[in-house]
Amino acid sequence: MRVVVAPDKFKGSLTAPVAAKAIARGVRNALPGVQIDEVPMADGGEGTVDALVSATQGRFHEVDVTGPLGEPVRARFGMLGDAKTAVIEMASASGLVLVPRDRRDPSRTTTRGTGELVLAAISAGARRLIIGIGGSATNDGGAGFGQALGYRLIDAKGEEIGPGGGDLARLDRIDPSRRDPRLEGVEIAVACDVDNPLCGPRGASAIYGPQKGADPALIGRLDANLGHLARLVERDLGQNVRDVPGAGAAGGLGAGMMAFASGKLEPGVTLILNAVNLADRLEGADLCLTGEGGLDGSSVYGKTPVGVGRLARSLGCPAFALVGSLGAGAEGVLDHGIDAYFSICPAPCSLDEAIEHAEAFLEKTAEQAMRAFLAGRRVNLGTRP
């Protein structure tokens, strides 16, 4: 018998690789001789690098880049097992977690480090990049990212503009003549699960600016600056990025990825499923066990367990979800690839207790889910004692 174990992280308690190992132990407790394929999953956000490197037996690389405040930070990317695909979390170089709360100012923070990280991955041999763009500290429309790639963002005096969304007001033209030649022929896929446009009431500044330190006055200025950037991108680079769904992700980095690196915005779960070749690994499997921290009615909109479940169902493989909590509407996932779901909490407990014992709870629940599956299989095969 072969079981594919493909969970996402349990946020705040377990990484996807740790969760996969806990589930695998539980499955072996129920059936010692079972063949298990551990495939840690992600959705393009936090934990994506760890999950994909683990799932493909890849390698981590670390490099010094420009942080969101212009100070050096140590960032990393993963090279997958094929040695041609790199995975990057922009938050590693340009994330909000790198900026102390009292220094948050999206008029100054830059995405330059993310561009530097991209070039480092290409120098290491990557011909395809998967970039998760959640958790940014920035609102510069990817201007710093473009500058790192060799684009010159010039003011009316012919001088480079400074970092951050605030200085975009000075931008007079975009010169692509010094675009780094290493980008030629490199495919960049951007994991993006939001549909916000670059500007307007649902744009980058209005929706995500407050959490990055922007007050209402600054939000208005940043939004106008991103609109100005979009006009110059269309005029100088021939691309209309302003209203593309997802352009407003990560303070407009979605737009910048398209404008400066020919990036393609794609649903995160789809990218990860393809990157780890999950379809091939599910082919002929008897059971798939997936899971994450919580399951509710919103899980059908791009959450990892449902993406895994849909793929498993299309290949005739049953899929169970093991989750930390069950919220309103969780039963909706049963129509979207999940055949059964189980909460890992054995009794009422506090969140702190659930987090502290998550690994043990997950292992025990995986064992019971596997025992239930085996019992059902015996009945179906007519071998019930």
Wavefront OBJ file of the C-alpha trace (Angstrom):
o trace
v 0.000 0.000 0.000
v 1.223 3.495 -0.826
v 0.198 6.698 0.969
v 1.064 10.251 -0.099
v 1.449 12.667 2.820
v 1.062 16.256 1.581
v 0.255 18.785 4.342
v 0.788 22.530 4.522
v 2.187 24.130 7.680
v 0.177 24.356 10.885
v 0.783 28.064 11.391
v 2.341 28.942 14.704
v 3.186 25.346 15.574
v 4.448 23.045 12.809
v 6.262 23.600 9.529
v 5.054 21.553 6.586
v 8.071 19.180 6.699
v 7.583 18.565 10.437
v 3.841 18.016 9.916
v 4.542 15.536 7.107
v 6.863 13.509 9.334
v 4.331 13.459 12.180
v 1.602 12.197 9.846
v 3.954 9.592 8.403
v 4.731 8.276 11.891
v 1.023 7.952 12.642
v 0.393 6.084 9.400
v 3.219 3.626 10.166
v 1.807 3.082 13.658
v -1.336 1.761 11.969
v 0.413 -0.104 9.131
v 4.141 -0.648 9.696
v 5.004 -1.848 6.202
v 3.273 0.960 4.296
v 5.112 2.878 1.587
v 4.940 6.635 2.295
v 5.830 9.546 0.028
v 6.267 12.709 2.119
v 5.499 15.830 0.065
v 5.437 18.967 2.261
v 3.197 21.577 0.663
v 2.705 25.354 0.681
v 0.567 28.032 -0.937
v 3.293 30.469 -1.955
v 3.383 32.267 1.374
v 5.446 31.722 4.499
v 7.087 28.300 4.548
v 7.154 27.834 0.778
v 10.942 27.617 0.522
v 11.190 25.079 3.359
v 8.372 22.954 1.954
v 9.618 22.799 -1.626
v 13.256 22.198 -0.742
v 12.189 19.351 1.550
v 9.703 17.868 -0.945
v 12.255 17.793 -3.777
v 15.462 17.094 -1.821
v 16.844 20.461 -2.830
v 19.325 22.849 -1.194
v 19.217 26.178 0.624
v 21.369 29.151 -0.385
v 22.001 32.284 1.690
v 23.107 35.683 0.419
v 23.410 39.238 1.737
v 20.957 41.654 0.106
v 19.524 45.119 0.660
v 16.813 45.002 3.309
v 13.572 46.993 3.164
v 15.156 49.906 5.061
v 18.301 49.895 2.920
v 20.382 48.036 5.491
v 22.002 44.662 4.664
v 20.044 41.538 5.594
v 20.808 37.856 5.229
v 18.219 36.284 2.940
v 17.862 32.854 1.435
v 16.369 30.999 -1.469
v 15.945 27.325 -2.251
v 17.172 25.404 -5.279
v 14.872 22.485 -5.953
v 16.005 18.966 -6.640
v 16.055 19.519 -10.393
v 18.852 22.111 -9.893
v 17.060 24.391 -12.380
v 14.137 25.746 -10.364
v 14.618 28.213 -7.518
v 12.009 29.236 -4.973
v 12.031 32.603 -3.219
v 9.918 34.243 -0.538
v 10.136 37.992 -1.025
v 9.576 38.419 2.712
v 13.047 36.982 3.273
v 14.532 40.086 1.655
v 11.784 42.733 1.810
v 9.376 41.527 4.468
v 7.479 43.356 7.164
v 9.081 41.093 9.771
v 12.417 42.768 8.982
v 11.168 46.228 10.001
v 10.690 47.182 13.669
v 7.210 48.503 14.327
v 8.473 52.000 15.150
v 10.337 52.206 11.808
v 7.552 51.109 9.473
v 7.188 53.618 6.664
v 6.093 52.392 3.213
v 7.146 55.694 1.686
v 10.765 54.600 2.310
v 10.868 50.787 2.217
v 12.242 49.152 -0.917
v 11.981 45.855 -2.806
v 15.572 46.120 -4.063
v 16.670 43.111 -2.004
v 14.114 40.881 -3.709
v 15.616 41.769 -7.071
v 19.078 41.024 -5.733
v 17.845 37.664 -4.469
v 16.451 36.860 -7.928
v 19.813 37.592 -9.549
v 21.594 35.449 -6.951
v 19.297 32.523 -7.770
v 19.924 32.937 -11.492
v 23.673 33.056 -10.867
v 23.328 29.771 -8.974
v 21.884 28.151 -12.105
v 18.132 28.727 -11.884
v 16.278 28.941 -15.191
v 12.858 29.060 -13.572
v 11.890 30.944 -10.431
v 8.844 30.568 -8.208
v 8.417 33.699 -6.115
v 6.012 34.058 -3.211
v 5.204 37.713 -2.612
v 3.289 37.712 0.674
v 4.272 39.592 3.820
v 5.918 42.632 2.261
v 7.004 45.790 4.076
v 6.884 47.789 0.857
v 4.641 49.954 -1.298
v 7.017 50.897 -4.112
v 5.302 49.077 -6.990
v 8.417 46.963 -7.428
v 10.530 50.019 -8.280
v 13.424 48.865 -6.101
v 13.101 45.373 -7.577
v 13.431 46.868 -11.056
v 16.426 48.971 -10.067
v 18.207 45.861 -8.762
v 17.626 44.221 -12.144
v 19.326 47.116 -13.936
v 16.423 49.378 -14.890
v 17.150 53.050 -14.400
v 14.289 54.992 -12.803
v 15.208 58.575 -13.559
v 13.884 61.946 -12.466
v 13.655 65.098 -14.595
v 17.312 65.917 -13.820
v 18.514 62.557 -15.096
v 19.239 61.219 -11.604
v 18.063 57.930 -10.103
v 15.110 58.299 -7.761
v 15.500 57.143 -4.167
v 14.000 54.089 -2.461
v 10.390 53.679 -1.446
v 6.928 54.537 -2.686
v 7.317 58.168 -1.633
v 9.990 58.981 -4.194
v 7.955 57.648 -7.129
v 6.460 61.128 -7.485
v 9.836 62.272 -8.866
v 9.954 59.586 -11.552
v 10.200 61.019 -15.051
v 11.184 58.030 -17.197
v 12.179 54.362 -17.062
v 15.294 53.317 -18.974
v 15.503 49.534 -19.627
v 18.786 49.658 -21.579
v 20.837 48.273 -18.679
v 18.491 45.409 -17.814
v 20.624 42.562 -16.508
v 21.281 40.111 -19.382
v 21.134 37.184 -16.968
v 17.343 37.548 -17.003
v 17.166 36.502 -20.653
v 15.302 33.225 -21.058
v 14.483 32.891 -17.355
v 10.862 32.070 -16.500
v 9.446 33.799 -13.433
v 6.236 32.508 -11.890
v 4.718 34.645 -9.139
v 2.592 32.938 -6.493
v -0.270 35.374 -6.026
v -3.617 34.557 -4.421
v -5.118 38.049 -4.199
v -6.859 39.929 -6.998
v -6.219 43.516 -5.901
v -5.399 45.963 -8.690
v -2.469 48.316 -8.331
v -4.471 51.477 -7.547
v -7.791 52.671 -6.224
v -9.962 51.730 -3.237
v -8.948 48.054 -3.539
v -5.382 48.816 -4.527
v -2.077 48.144 -2.802
v -1.956 51.359 -0.797
v -5.557 51.438 0.433
v -5.828 47.787 1.429
v -2.347 46.916 2.655
v -0.789 50.292 3.424
v -2.156 50.648 6.990
v -0.483 47.468 8.249
v 2.818 48.805 6.921
v 2.546 52.090 8.789
v 0.661 54.378 6.368
v -1.872 56.896 7.683
v -4.762 58.154 5.481
v -2.751 61.075 4.084
v 0.167 58.837 3.158
v -2.158 56.250 1.640
v -3.510 58.881 -0.762
v -0.005 59.966 -1.750
v 1.239 56.420 -2.244
v -1.790 55.523 -4.351
v -1.207 58.535 -6.601
v 2.468 57.595 -6.918
v 1.641 54.052 -7.964
v -0.735 55.434 -10.580
v 2.097 57.625 -11.852
v 4.431 54.604 -12.008
v 1.813 52.620 -13.949
v 1.508 55.370 -16.559
v 5.274 55.424 -17.112
v 5.481 51.629 -17.256
v 2.875 51.712 -20.021
v 4.618 54.567 -21.862
v 8.241 53.377 -21.527
v 7.912 49.596 -21.290
v 4.699 49.043 -23.247
v 2.897 47.189 -20.471
v -0.452 48.016 -18.900
v -0.236 46.691 -15.346
v -2.513 49.062 -13.443
v -5.711 46.994 -13.445
v -4.354 43.466 -13.711
v -5.779 41.306 -10.877
v -2.962 40.756 -8.402
v -0.935 43.764 -9.539
v -1.467 45.312 -6.109
v -0.048 42.340 -4.213
v 2.931 43.069 -1.938
v 2.635 46.834 -2.259
v 2.491 46.649 -6.046
v 5.325 44.157 -6.456
v 2.895 42.056 -8.483
v 2.897 44.855 -11.056
v 6.663 45.252 -10.777
v 7.261 41.557 -11.392
v 5.264 41.796 -14.601
v 6.815 45.074 -15.725
v 10.481 44.409 -14.960
v 10.850 40.618 -15.145
v 7.990 39.402 -17.398
v 6.613 37.583 -14.365
v 3.366 35.663 -14.623
v 0.950 35.837 -11.698
v -0.481 32.418 -10.871
v -2.417 30.835 -7.980
v 0.102 29.758 -5.359
v -1.265 26.268 -4.745
v -1.237 25.470 -8.468
v 2.401 26.502 -8.732
v 3.404 24.349 -5.785
v 1.451 21.300 -6.984
v 3.303 21.476 -10.280
v 6.693 22.209 -8.725
v 6.648 19.049 -6.592
v 5.109 16.906 -9.376
v 2.285 15.948 -7.051
v 0.142 14.521 -9.849
v 2.824 11.949 -10.701
v 3.317 11.128 -7.028
v -0.421 10.603 -6.496
v -0.763 8.341 -9.533
v -1.656 4.878 -8.247
v -1.558 5.912 -4.565
v -4.102 4.320 -2.225
v -4.604 7.372 0.022
v -3.563 10.995 0.338
v -3.339 12.709 3.735
v -3.178 16.494 3.699
v -3.891 19.195 6.259
v -3.097 22.579 7.800
v -3.919 24.665 10.853
v -7.592 25.252 10.126
v -10.438 24.391 7.797
v -13.584 26.451 7.188
v -15.833 27.726 4.434
v -13.105 29.894 2.944
v -10.794 26.923 2.430
v -12.271 26.210 -0.996
v -10.755 29.477 -2.242
v -7.141 28.565 -2.819
v -6.189 26.779 0.413
v -3.625 24.013 0.161
v -5.654 21.000 1.422
v -8.425 21.666 -1.075
v -5.938 22.076 -3.925
v -4.353 18.766 -2.965
v -7.758 17.130 -2.556
v -9.019 18.284 -5.937
v -5.960 16.879 -7.651
v -6.189 13.614 -5.719
v -9.886 13.201 -6.599
v -9.167 13.802 -10.283
v -6.717 10.884 -10.128
v -9.057 8.578 -8.232
v -7.178 8.802 -4.946
v -9.163 9.430 -1.728
v -7.955 12.375 0.366
v -8.348 13.040 4.089
v -7.590 16.404 5.726
v -6.124 16.552 9.242
v -6.516 20.029 10.727
v -6.029 21.952 13.925
v -9.468 23.554 13.999
v -12.763 23.257 12.164
v -14.672 26.453 11.464
v -18.058 27.361 10.032
v -18.657 25.940 6.591
v -15.859 23.381 6.738
v -18.196 20.767 5.272
v -17.989 22.647 1.968
v -14.585 21.098 1.287
v -16.286 17.713 0.874
v -17.537 18.941 -2.505
v -14.030 20.016 -3.498
v -11.816 16.966 -3.258
v -11.673 16.204 0.482
v -13.355 12.891 1.312
v -13.206 13.284 5.109
v -11.691 15.666 7.623
v -10.479 15.217 11.203
v -9.641 17.705 13.929
v -6.414 16.725 15.636
v -7.521 18.054 19.041
v -8.614 15.045 21.136
v -10.623 17.144 23.619
v -11.469 20.775 24.353
v -8.226 22.645 25.000
v -6.734 26.123 24.810
v -4.915 27.402 21.767
v -1.643 27.340 23.687
v -2.178 23.691 24.566
v -3.076 22.821 20.994
v 0.086 24.481 19.719
v 2.298 22.888 22.369
v 1.067 19.369 21.636
v 0.333 19.781 17.910
v 2.935 17.280 16.725
v 1.764 14.522 19.054
v -1.900 15.272 18.335
v -1.268 15.144 14.586
v 0.561 11.818 14.814
v -2.249 10.217 16.830
v -4.963 11.556 14.520
v -3.089 10.306 11.454
v -2.948 6.850 13.027
v -6.694 6.812 13.689
v -7.496 8.154 10.205
v -5.352 5.403 8.707
v -7.024 2.753 10.861
v -10.439 3.999 9.719
v -9.302 3.854 6.098
v -7.999 0.301 6.518
v -11.248 -0.799 8.178
v -13.272 0.625 5.308
v -10.971 -1.025 2.819
v -11.469 -4.424 4.465
v -15.240 -4.006 4.261
v -15.091 -3.011 0.612
v -12.868 -5.981 -0.192
v -15.127 -8.339 1.688
v -12.416 -9.316 4.150
v -14.073 -8.142 7.371
v -13.541 -10.729 10.116
l 1 2 3 4 5 6 7 8 9 10 11 12 13 14 15 16 17 18 19 20 21 22 23 24 25 26 27 28 29 30 31 32 33 34 35 36 37 38 39 40 41 42 43 44 45 46 47 48 49 50 51 52 53 54 55 56 57 58 59 60 61 62 63 64 65 66 67 68 69 70 71 72 73 74 75 76 77 78 79 80 81 82 83 84 85 86 87 88 89 90 91 92 93 94 95 96 97 98 99 100 101 102 103 104 105 106 107 108 109 110 111 112 113 114 115 116 117 118 119 120 121 122 123 124 125 126 127 128 129 130 131 132 133 134 135 136 137 138 139 140 141 142 143 144 145 146 147 148 149 150 151 152 153 154 155 156 157 158 159 160 161 162 163 164 165 166 167 168 169 170 171 172 173 174 175 176 177 178 179 180 181 182 183 184 185 186 187 188 189 190 191 192 193 194 195 196 197 198 199 200 201 202 203 204 205 206 207 208 209 210 211 212 213 214 215 216 217 218 219 220 221 222 223 224 225 226 227 228 229 230 231 232 233 234 235 236 237 238 239 240 241 242 243 244 245 246 247 248 249 250 251 252 253 254 255 256 257 258 259 260 261 262 263 264 265 266 267 268 269 270 271 272 273 274 275 276 277 278 279 280 281 282 283 284 285 286 287 288 289 290 291 292 293 294 295 296 297 298 299 300 301 302 303 304 305 306 307 308 309 310 311 312 313 314 315 316 317 318 319 320 321 322 323 324 325 326 327 328 329 330 331 332 333 334 335 336 337 338 339 340 341 342 343 344 345 346 347 348 349 350 351 352 353 354 355 356 357 358 359 360 361 362 363 364 365 366 367 368 369 370 371 372 373 374 375 376 377 378 379 380 381 382 383 384 385
